[in-house]
Amino acid sequence: MLFLWYPRCTTCQKAKAWLDGRGVEYELRDIKLENPTADELRQWHQDSGLPLKRFFNTSGLQYKALGLKDKLPAMSGEEQLALLAADGMLVKRPILVGEGFVLTGFRQAEWEEALK
């Protein structure tokens, strides 16, 4: 499994502690230092079945500074993927990528279900 996080994010810290407490093995990746590529994001979007907007950190400073709330609806999917790939701080975190699932954000019940 791949676990993407931002170490200073408290939700990411909770998710990591939750995974560690269950003995889940994963590859750890700092989303700011090694942001996802457009190809990775495209694949995760496809595998997750989630709307692309769920991959954006809508509460982040960068999202707000760029005015993306108003700009995203007019952007193509490829433009949105390129934007996400350009700055890891725009990406919703944490992300857990496993066999058959991609989870964005930490909702414990959802993670428990995926890791059964």
N, C-alpha and C positions, 0 to 999 in steps of 0.2 A: 504494500500500500504506500501511497505517497501522501504526506501530510504537509500542506503549505500553510505557513503561519507568519505572523509578524510578532516577534518576541515581546514588543511593548504593548500589544493588544491584550486586554484582560480576558476577552472572550476566547482568544487563541490559547491563552495560558490555561483557562478552565478546560478547554477541549483537550489539550495536551495532557493535563493531569488526569482527565477522565480516561484517555487512551492508556496512559501509563499504569493507572490503577487497575486496568483490566488485562494488563500484560500484552496489549496489542503491539505487534511489531510493525514498524513503518520507517520509511525514508523521510527525514525531516528536511524541509527546504524553506529558507527565509524568502518570503514573497517580495520583499523590497530589494534584496541583494541579487536574487535570481528569479526575476519575474517570469511568469508563464509566457511561452511563445504563442503566436497566433495559431499555429498548427495544434498545439496542445489545447488551447482554449476552444478551438473549433471542434476537436474530438470530444472534449469534456461536455461541451454544449450539446452535441449530438447524442452522446451516451446518457446524459442526465435526463433529457426530455424537458428540461427547464427552459423558460423563456430567457433569452440572452440578458435581459435586464437583471435577472437574479445573480449574474456574475459581476455586477457593478457594486462597489461599496458606496451606496447612495447616501450614507451618513458621513462620508469622509470629506475632509477639507478640500482635497483636490477636485472631487466631483462637484462640490458646490462652487469652488473658485472658477471652474471652467463652464459653469452654467449648464451642465449636462442634462439636468431635468428637462429643460426646454429643447435642447439640441438632439438628444437621442432619438426621439420619434422620427425625425427627418433623415437620420443616418441609416445607411444600408447595414446589413449584418456584417459584411466584410470591413466596413469602416469602423464599426463598433469593436470588432475583434482586434483590429490594428491599434485602436486607441487603448484597449485593455493591455495588449502586449507591450505597449510603449512605456507603461508606468504601472508597476506592481501595486502601488498604493491606490489605484483605481479599482482593483480587483477585490471582490467580496472575500472575506476570510473569516475563519479558516476554511480551507478546502481539503476534503478527504477523498482521494481517488482510489478505488479498489476494484476488484474484479466484479463487473456488473453494476457498479454504482459510482456516482459522483455526488458528493454532498457539499453544499455551500452554506456557510454560517454554521453555528453550533446550536442545534436543537437536539437535546439529549435523546428524546424518544425516537426521533428519526434515525439518529446514529445507532441506537440500540437495535432497532429493527434491521438496519443494513448489515450490522455485524453479527447477527444471529448465526 
